[in-house]
């Protein structure tokens, strides 16, 4: 069964898409936790961080390049932002198709 993010990639459900190329997509989070909150999602369906393979290295690396370019476009690069992957239940993952959260536009209160 395809994930909700694959449905967004396939335009089966709508999303506020802000970037797309042959191997990934980025869109604004439907329930933003801050003024800037978007997700970078590889088109390859990888359920969790635990499922990443050695050969996925370049793809995962590119997710950060795409993320920082969009962060710059949105004007949060110099003030800063948070980049987060959640993994499984204890990590707070709710959509089982890996995605990088970029959250910013305000001073974030929770520090790890
Ligand atoms: P997770 O909890 O898995 O790390 O993050 C999933 C994120 O996807 C959540 O922040 C949630 O608000 C977002 N999300 C879930 N469903 C949709 C959707 O249909 N559209 C968009 N744009 N975001 C979604």
Backbone and ligand atoms as CSV (ligand in chain L), in Angstrom:
chain,resi,resn,atom,element,x,y,z
A,1,UNK,N,N,0.843,-1.200,0.000
A,1,UNK,CA,C,0.000,0.000,0.000
A,1,UNK,C,C,0.879,1.252,0.000
A,2,UNK,N,N,0.544,2.199,-0.850
A,2,UNK,CA,C,1.406,3.383,-0.932
A,2,UNK,C,C,1.111,4.345,0.221
A,3,UNK,N,N,2.125,5.059,0.620
A,3,UNK,CA,C,1.986,5.992,1.745
A,3,UNK,C,C,1.243,7.244,1.298
A,4,UNK,N,N,0.807,8.011,2.290
A,4,UNK,CA,C,0.119,9.271,1.988
A,4,UNK,C,C,1.054,10.206,1.216
A,5,UNK,N,N,2.361,10.091,1.454
A,5,UNK,CA,C,3.293,10.956,0.736
A,5,UNK,C,C,3.442,10.518,-0.721
A,6,UNK,N,N,3.351,9.213,-0.972
A,6,UNK,CA,C,3.366,8.756,-2.367
A,6,UNK,C,C,2.108,9.251,-3.078
A,7,UNK,N,N,1.002,9.317,-2.356
A,7,UNK,CA,C,-0.238,9.854,-2.954
A,7,UNK,C,C,-0.051,11.334,-3.314
A,8,UNK,N,N,0.689,12.065,-2.476
A,8,UNK,CA,C,0.987,13.474,-2.803
A,8,UNK,C,C,1.893,13.522,-4.043
A,9,UNK,N,N,2.926,12.673,-4.064
A,9,UNK,CA,C,3.849,12.632,-5.211
A,9,UNK,C,C,3.077,12.336,-6.502
A,10,UNK,N,N,2.106,11.419,-6.415
A,10,UNK,CA,C,1.325,11.013,-7.593
A,10,UNK,C,C,0.136,11.916,-7.872
A,11,UNK,N,N,0.035,13.006,-7.083
A,11,UNK,CA,C,-1.056,13.992,-7.250
A,11,UNK,C,C,-2.431,13.356,-7.026
A,12,UNK,N,N,-2.459,12.312,-6.193
A,12,UNK,CA,C,-3.752,11.708,-5.845
A,12,UNK,C,C,-4.411,12.487,-4.723
A,13,UNK,N,N,-3.601,13.141,-3.887
A,13,UNK,CA,C,-4.145,14.073,-2.908
A,13,UNK,C,C,-3.346,15.382,-3.013
A,14,UNK,N,N,-4.000,16.502,-2.714
A,14,UNK,CA,C,-3.329,17.795,-2.903
A,14,UNK,C,C,-2.340,18.107,-1.786
A,15,UNK,N,N,-1.378,18.942,-2.119
A,15,UNK,CA,C,-0.435,19.458,-1.121
A,15,UNK,C,C,0.135,20.753,-1.678
A,16,UNK,N,N,0.686,21.545,-0.785
A,16,UNK,CA,C,1.317,22.807,-1.176
A,16,UNK,C,C,2.775,22.492,-1.523
A,17,UNK,N,N,2.989,22.070,-2.759
A,17,UNK,CA,C,4.312,21.605,-3.212
A,17,UNK,C,C,5.205,22.810,-3.503
A,18,UNK,N,N,6.399,22.785,-2.911
A,18,UNK,CA,C,7.315,23.923,-3.080
A,18,UNK,C,C,8.567,23.555,-3.866
A,19,UNK,N,N,8.779,22.271,-4.097
A,19,UNK,CA,C,9.959,21.831,-4.865
A,19,UNK,C,C,9.717,20.409,-5.347
A,20,UNK,N,N,10.230,20.122,-6.545
A,20,UNK,CA,C,10.178,18.743,-7.032
A,20,UNK,C,C,11.297,18.517,-8.041
A,21,UNK,N,N,11.930,17.355,-7.973
A,21,UNK,CA,C,12.837,16.918,-9.036
A,21,UNK,C,C,12.615,15.426,-9.234
A,22,UNK,N,N,13.491,14.778,-9.991
A,22,UNK,CA,C,13.224,13.381,-10.356
A,22,UNK,C,C,13.245,12.443,-9.162
A,23,UNK,N,N,13.935,12.808,-8.084
A,23,UNK,CA,C,14.022,11.864,-6.963
A,23,UNK,C,C,13.451,12.352,-5.646
A,24,UNK,N,N,12.989,13.594,-5.600
A,24,UNK,CA,C,12.351,14.034,-4.346
A,24,UNK,C,C,11.380,15.163,-4.538
A,25,UNK,N,N,10.627,15.415,-3.473
A,25,UNK,CA,C,9.597,16.450,-3.490
A,25,UNK,C,C,9.644,17.142,-2.129
A,26,UNK,N,N,9.204,18.393,-2.088
A,26,UNK,CA,C,9.077,19.088,-0.801
A,26,UNK,C,C,7.745,19.819,-0.800
A,27,UNK,N,N,7.091,19.809,0.358
A,27,UNK,CA,C,5.800,20.507,0.487
A,27,UNK,C,C,5.634,20.979,1.913
A,28,UNK,N,N,4.767,21.982,2.062
A,28,UNK,CA,C,4.519,22.515,3.396
A,28,UNK,C,C,3.726,21.518,4.229
A,29,UNK,N,N,4.090,21.425,5.515
A,29,UNK,CA,C,3.395,20.511,6.420
A,29,UNK,C,C,1.959,20.987,6.618
A,30,UNK,N,N,1.036,20.039,6.648
A,30,UNK,CA,C,-0.386,20.369,6.794
A,30,UNK,C,C,-0.693,20.922,8.201
A,31,UNK,N,N,0.122,20.570,9.182
A,31,UNK,CA,C,-0.072,21.053,10.566
A,31,UNK,C,C,1.233,21.689,11.036
A,32,UNK,N,N,1.551,22.880,10.525
A,32,UNK,CA,C,2.870,23.464,10.817
A,32,UNK,C,C,3.092,23.731,12.296
A,33,UNK,N,N,4.296,23.422,12.761
A,33,UNK,CA,C,4.676,23.637,14.169
A,33,UNK,C,C,5.372,24.984,14.359
A,34,UNK,N,N,5.573,25.710,13.268
A,34,UNK,CA,C,6.270,26.999,13.301
A,34,UNK,C,C,5.923,27.717,11.994
A,35,UNK,N,N,6.253,29.019,11.883
A,35,UNK,CA,C,5.918,29.746,10.642
A,35,UNK,C,C,6.468,29.075,9.383
A,36,UNK,N,N,7.641,28.479,9.479
A,36,UNK,CA,C,8.180,27.669,8.370
A,36,UNK,C,C,8.202,26.220,8.834
A,37,UNK,N,N,7.531,25.367,8.097
A,37,UNK,CA,C,7.563,23.932,8.411
A,37,UNK,C,C,7.245,23.187,7.119
A,38,UNK,N,N,8.313,22.687,6.506
A,38,UNK,CA,C,8.100,21.904,5.282
A,38,UNK,C,C,8.807,20.557,5.411
A,39,UNK,N,N,8.427,19.666,4.518
A,39,UNK,CA,C,8.950,18.298,4.535
A,39,UNK,C,C,9.656,18.020,3.214
A,40,UNK,N,N,10.816,17.405,3.289
A,40,UNK,CA,C,11.528,16.944,2.092
A,40,UNK,C,C,11.399,15.423,2.069
A,41,UNK,N,N,10.866,14.907,0.966
A,41,UNK,CA,C,10.488,13.495,0.899
A,41,UNK,C,C,11.076,12.857,-0.357
A,42,UNK,N,N,11.834,11.775,-0.200
A,42,UNK,CA,C,12.316,11.082,-1.399
A,42,UNK,C,C,11.166,10.351,-2.084
A,43,UNK,N,N,11.201,10.288,-3.395
A,43,UNK,CA,C,10.131,9.560,-4.098
A,43,UNK,C,C,10.240,8.054,-3.832
A,44,UNK,N,N,11.448,7.579,-3.579
A,44,UNK,CA,C,11.636,6.175,-3.205
A,44,UNK,C,C,10.956,5.953,-1.860
A,45,UNK,N,N,10.126,4.913,-1.782
A,45,UNK,CA,C,9.407,4.634,-0.533
A,45,UNK,C,C,10.306,3.869,0.430
A,46,UNK,N,N,10.880,4.608,1.368
A,46,UNK,CA,C,11.686,4.006,2.435
A,46,UNK,C,C,10.876,4.237,3.707
A,47,UNK,N,N,10.399,3.186,4.376
A,47,UNK,CA,C,9.459,3.404,5.488
A,47,UNK,C,C,10.038,4.175,6.672
A,48,UNK,N,N,11.219,3.786,7.136
A,48,UNK,CA,C,11.799,4.436,8.323
A,48,UNK,C,C,13.308,4.583,8.129
A,49,UNK,N,N,13.922,5.331,9.019
A,49,UNK,CA,C,15.387,5.458,8.976
A,49,UNK,C,C,16.050,4.090,9.091
A,50,UNK,N,N,15.385,3.170,9.789
A,50,UNK,CA,C,15.957,1.823,9.956
A,50,UNK,C,C,16.089,1.078,8.632
A,51,UNK,N,N,15.358,1.531,7.615
A,51,UNK,CA,C,15.344,0.830,6.327
A,51,UNK,C,C,16.318,1.418,5.308
A,52,UNK,N,N,17.045,2.463,5.707
A,52,UNK,CA,C,18.020,3.069,4.792
A,52,UNK,C,C,19.153,2.086,4.510
A,53,UNK,N,N,19.508,2.004,3.241
A,53,UNK,CA,C,20.615,1.123,2.838
A,53,UNK,C,C,21.817,1.985,2.464
A,54,UNK,N,N,22.975,1.337,2.492
A,54,UNK,CA,C,24.227,2.014,2.142
A,54,UNK,C,C,24.074,2.801,0.833
A,55,UNK,N,N,23.402,2.180,-0.147
A,55,UNK,CA,C,23.292,2.825,-1.473
A,55,UNK,C,C,22.355,4.037,-1.468
A,56,UNK,N,N,21.601,4.217,-0.383
A,56,UNK,CA,C,20.720,5.392,-0.278
A,56,UNK,C,C,21.480,6.639,0.188
A,57,UNK,N,N,22.746,6.469,0.503
A,57,UNK,CA,C,23.531,7.585,1.028
A,57,UNK,C,C,23.429,8.867,0.213
A,58,UNK,N,N,23.677,8.802,-1.125
A,58,UNK,CA,C,23.597,10.035,-1.920
A,58,UNK,C,C,22.198,10.665,-1.891
A,59,UNK,N,N,21.169,9.825,-1.901
A,59,UNK,CA,C,19.787,10.337,-1.862
A,59,UNK,C,C,19.530,11.071,-0.543
A,60,UNK,N,N,19.929,10.463,0.553
A,60,UNK,CA,C,19.717,11.095,1.861
A,60,UNK,C,C,20.523,12.399,1.931
A,61,UNK,N,N,21.734,12.371,1.410
A,61,UNK,CA,C,22.550,13.589,1.391
A,61,UNK,C,C,21.892,14.699,0.596
A,62,UNK,N,N,21.313,14.335,-0.554
A,62,UNK,CA,C,20.653,15.352,-1.391
A,62,UNK,C,C,19.438,15.953,-0.702
A,63,UNK,N,N,18.783,15.176,0.164
A,63,UNK,CA,C,17.625,15.724,0.896
A,63,UNK,C,C,18.055,16.972,1.673
A,64,UNK,N,N,19.262,16.927,2.255
A,64,UNK,CA,C,19.746,18.081,3.024
A,64,UNK,C,C,20.095,19.255,2.105
A,65,UNK,N,N,20.619,18.939,0.913
A,65,UNK,CA,C,20.932,20.024,-0.039
A,65,UNK,C,C,19.657,20.724,-0.488
A,66,UNK,N,N,18.634,19.927,-0.817
A,66,UNK,CA,C,17.338,20.510,-1.214
A,66,UNK,C,C,16.774,21.321,-0.059
A,67,UNK,N,N,16.852,20.767,1.150
A,67,UNK,CA,C,16.299,21.445,2.334
A,67,UNK,C,C,16.975,22.796,2.566
A,68,UNK,N,N,18.289,22.831,2.475
A,68,UNK,CA,C,18.959,24.111,2.778
A,68,UNK,C,C,18.713,25.141,1.681
A,69,UNK,N,N,18.538,24.690,0.439
A,69,UNK,CA,C,18.201,25.646,-0.631
A,69,UNK,C,C,16.825,26.263,-0.393
A,70,UNK,N,N,15.868,25.444,-0.001
A,70,UNK,CA,C,14.508,25.965,0.252
A,70,UNK,C,C,14.533,26.863,1.483
A,71,UNK,N,N,15.279,26.446,2.512
A,71,UNK,CA,C,15.384,27.265,3.728
A,71,UNK,C,C,15.919,28.657,3.382
A,72,UNK,N,N,16.877,28.698,2.471
A,72,UNK,CA,C,17.432,29.990,2.039
A,72,UNK,C,C,16.369,30.803,1.308
A,73,UNK,N,N,15.656,30.138,0.384
A,73,UNK,CA,C,14.576,30.830,-0.349
A,73,UNK,C,C,13.541,31.402,0.612
A,74,UNK,N,N,13.293,30.690,1.698
A,74,UNK,CA,C,12.278,31.129,2.667
A,74,UNK,C,C,12.839,32.120,3.679
A,75,UNK,N,N,14.129,32.391,3.568
A,75,UNK,CA,C,14.730,33.437,4.396
A,75,UNK,C,C,15.015,33.044,5.830
A,76,UNK,N,N,15.126,31.735,6.098
A,76,UNK,CA,C,15.404,31.310,7.477
A,76,UNK,C,C,16.836,30.780,7.639
A,77,UNK,N,N,17.632,30.859,6.569
A,77,UNK,CA,C,18.965,30.249,6.634
A,77,UNK,C,C,19.870,30.913,7.663
A,78,UNK,N,N,19.899,32.239,7.696
A,78,UNK,CA,C,20.867,32.860,8.604
A,78,UNK,C,C,20.395,32.828,10.056
A,79,UNK,N,N,19.110,33.021,10.295
A,79,UNK,CA,C,18.616,32.935,11.683
A,79,UNK,C,C,18.624,31.495,12.186
A,80,UNK,N,N,18.356,30.570,11.272
A,80,UNK,CA,C,18.461,29.162,11.630
A,80,UNK,C,C,17.133,28.430,11.656
A,81,UNK,N,N,17.248,27.141,11.746
A,81,UNK,CA,C,16.075,26.257,11.689
A,81,UNK,C,C,16.498,24.897,12.216
A,82,UNK,N,N,15.515,24.040,12.369
A,82,UNK,CA,C,15.807,22.680,12.836
A,82,UNK,C,C,15.519,21.685,11.713
A,83,UNK,N,N,16.351,20.666,11.595
A,83,UNK,CA,C,16.171,19.596,10.612
A,83,UNK,C,C,16.005,18.291,11.376
A,84,UNK,N,N,14.858,17.624,11.179
A,84,UNK,CA,C,14.521,16.470,12.028
A,84,UNK,C,C,13.995,15.300,11.201
A,85,UNK,N,N,14.484,14.115,11.521
A,85,UNK,CA,C,13.877,12.865,11.064
A,85,UNK,C,C,13.310,12.176,12.309
A,86,UNK,N,N,12.054,11.817,12.294
A,86,UNK,CA,C,11.501,11.005,13.373
A,86,UNK,C,C,11.540,9.540,12.944
A,87,UNK,N,N,11.823,8.659,13.888
A,87,UNK,CA,C,11.869,7.229,13.555
A,87,UNK,C,C,11.018,6.414,14.518
A,88,UNK,N,N,10.018,5.767,13.938
A,88,UNK,CA,C,9.133,4.844,14.669
A,88,UNK,C,C,8.421,5.516,15.841
A,89,UNK,N,N,7.764,4.696,16.666
A,89,UNK,CA,C,6.812,5.208,17.661
A,89,UNK,C,C,7.442,6.153,18.679
A,90,UNK,N,N,8.532,5.733,19.281
A,90,UNK,CA,C,9.139,6.583,20.313
A,90,UNK,C,C,9.711,7.872,19.724
A,91,UNK,N,N,10.064,7.830,18.456
A,91,UNK,CA,C,10.575,9.031,17.790
A,91,UNK,C,C,9.474,9.947,17.297
A,92,UNK,N,N,8.223,9.500,17.409
A,92,UNK,CA,C,7.095,10.338,17.002
A,92,UNK,C,C,6.742,10.237,15.532
A,93,UNK,N,N,7.214,9.189,14.854
A,93,UNK,CA,C,6.906,9.056,13.423
A,93,UNK,C,C,5.461,8.610,13.233
A,94,UNK,N,N,4.763,9.311,12.357
A,94,UNK,CA,C,3.357,8.959,12.076
A,94,UNK,C,C,3.136,8.579,10.617
A,95,UNK,N,N,4.034,9.020,9.740
A,95,UNK,CA,C,3.936,8.661,8.316
A,95,UNK,C,C,5.162,7.825,7.979
A,96,UNK,N,N,4.901,6.597,7.514
A,96,UNK,CA,C,5.998,5.635,7.342
A,96,UNK,C,C,6.537,5.659,5.906
A,97,UNK,N,N,7.075,6.803,5.593
A,97,UNK,CA,C,7.764,7.096,4.322
A,97,UNK,C,C,8.720,8.207,4.735
A,98,UNK,N,N,10.007,7.918,4.778
A,98,UNK,CA,C,10.927,8.866,5.434
A,98,UNK,C,C,10.785,10.282,4.888
A,99,UNK,N,N,10.976,11.230,5.782
A,99,UNK,CA,C,10.848,12.648,5.430
A,99,UNK,C,C,11.676,13.462,6.406
A,100,UNK,N,N,12.225,14.532,5.871
A,100,UNK,CA,C,13.017,15.466,6.665
A,100,UNK,C,C,12.150,16.682,6.964
A,101,UNK,N,N,11.920,16.935,8.268
A,101,UNK,CA,C,11.195,18.148,8.669
A,101,UNK,C,C,12.183,19.314,8.707
A,102,UNK,N,N,11.812,20.439,8.134
A,102,UNK,CA,C,12.559,21.679,8.332
A,102,UNK,C,C,11.612,22.656,9.016
A,103,UNK,N,N,12.020,23.099,10.200
A,103,UNK,CA,C,11.143,23.905,11.056
A,103,UNK,C,C,11.892,25.180,11.446
A,104,UNK,N,N,11.259,26.320,11.236
A,104,UNK,CA,C,11.930,27.577,11.586
A,104,UNK,C,C,10.981,28.758,11.496
A,105,UNK,N,N,11.576,29.925,11.454
A,105,UNK,CA,C,10.780,31.143,11.397
A,105,UNK,C,C,10.438,31.701,12.758
A,106,UNK,N,N,10.898,31.048,13.810
A,106,UNK,CA,C,10.767,31.555,15.176
A,106,UNK,C,C,11.837,30.871,16.022
A,107,UNK,N,N,12.059,31.422,17.211
A,107,UNK,CA,C,13.005,30.779,18.127
A,107,UNK,C,C,12.340,29.524,18.658
A,108,UNK,N,N,12.949,28.384,18.419
A,108,UNK,CA,C,12.344,27.125,18.852
A,108,UNK,C,C,12.657,26.887,20.330
A,109,UNK,N,N,11.649,26.467,21.074
A,109,UNK,CA,C,11.803,26.417,22.526
A,109,UNK,C,C,12.470,25.147,23.029
A,110,UNK,N,N,12.251,24.049,22.316
A,110,UNK,CA,C,12.758,22.765,22.814
A,110,UNK,C,C,14.152,22.485,22.248
A,111,UNK,N,N,15.117,22.382,23.140
A,111,UNK,CA,C,16.472,22.081,22.680
A,111,UNK,C,C,16.903,20.685,23.089
A,112,UNK,N,N,17.603,20.003,22.183
A,112,UNK,CA,C,18.096,18.667,22.507
A,112,UNK,C,C,19.603,18.692,22.547
L,1,LIG,P1,P,6.121,12.406,11.378
L,1,LIG,O1,O,5.267,12.525,12.604
L,1,LIG,O2,O,5.867,11.102,10.650
L,1,LIG,O3,O,7.563,12.685,11.595
L,1,LIG,O4,O,5.654,13.591,10.425
L,1,LIG,C1,C,4.573,13.495,9.565
L,1,LIG,C2,C,4.216,14.908,9.210
L,1,LIG,O5,O,3.410,14.863,8.042
L,1,LIG,C3,C,3.394,15.625,10.288
L,1,LIG,O6,O,4.065,16.823,10.656
L,1,LIG,C4,C,2.057,15.882,9.625
L,1,LIG,O7,O,1.470,17.109,9.992
L,1,LIG,C5,C,2.398,15.808,8.141
L,1,LIG,N1,N,1.314,15.340,7.306
L,1,LIG,C6,C,0.557,14.235,7.523
L,1,LIG,N2,N,-0.336,14.091,6.520
L,1,LIG,C7,C,-0.124,15.118,5.674
L,1,LIG,C8,C,-0.741,15.506,4.441
L,1,LIG,O8,O,-1.673,14.878,3.943
L,1,LIG,N3,N,-0.273,16.625,3.842
L,1,LIG,C9,C,0.768,17.346,4.362
L,1,LIG,N4,N,1.141,18.422,3.682
L,1,LIG,N5,N,1.374,17.010,5.515
L,1,LIG,C10,C,0.926,15.914,6.159
